[in-house]
């Protein structure tokens, strides 16, 4: 049973329970004149219930069409006409079953006609609410589907960008150190396996994401002779924390792309901590302001993609600060997991 059907059952159930309770209270109220008394409560109640169900669902299934098409004049006209016809029909039934009454006495005739008209509007109101809710749900489903498609597109933009940068690094080792090249190719193979088979999920264990980053960093360090060019400080205990896959790679990739050979070691510092439900990530690198264009350092496909992914996956749950200080570029990211 889908959510639309469950919602309809609940709404209609509540409406008719309220209607029945209200009708019983009115029927048990002492009356004078030609209307049935307490001794005729049961048949009187069932006739009125059939009366209400008839006008309600005529309005629910048919009159609503004019309202949805913005044909308000036709809607009101047919509401009045149908209310009069249904009322006249049930007046005759009442007159035949119960004691006769004067059909031309407005004090007797007008209240039931007005009640019939009101119930007709309730039928349209209920149908309108159901259509509105269904529209909201469908719109949400479309937005979620578009969101998933957009995230897939963003991931597809990240992966080729990463492969382009790391392929040349391994290529430099093939002639000089084939054993090392083989080792790094295996590491790259593990990374590709992660990207293809695991990073396709919306969220992955943080432990696997940090292992992915470590392999990436080891491949990037092929270009540098200094072993301490990069300092990594990842928390050893991260529990069962999960994050969006490949979320930190663009920051690290950007750090390697714009870092410079400096006497001050380390040139790149990467830190990650998890405290309770909060993740702290920092990536800092030294760069040469004379060789790095400010617009390229702050932007690029990678950083723009990760900003967009953060906005989509962690709305109101992340804080991202990107700062430059002389020859230092630093990214600070806080995630509420």
Secondary structure, DSSP 8 states (H G I E B T S, - for coil): --HHHHHHHHHHHHHHHHHHHHHHHHHTS---SSS--GGGHHHHHHHHHHHHHHHHHHIIIIIHHHHHTT-HHHHHHHHHHHHHHHHHHHHHHHHHHS----TT-HHHHHHHHHHHHHHHHHHHHHHHHHHHHHHHHHHHHHHHHHHHHHHHHHHHHHHHHHHHHHHHHHHHHHHH-HHHHHHHHHHHHHHHHIIIIITTSS-EEHHHHHHHHHHHHHHHGGG-S-GGGEEEEE-S--TT-EE-TTSSHHHHHHHHHH----SSS-SEEEEEEEETTEEEEEEEEE--TTTS-HHHHH-HHHHHHHHHHHHHHSTTSEEEEEEEETTEEEEEEEEE-
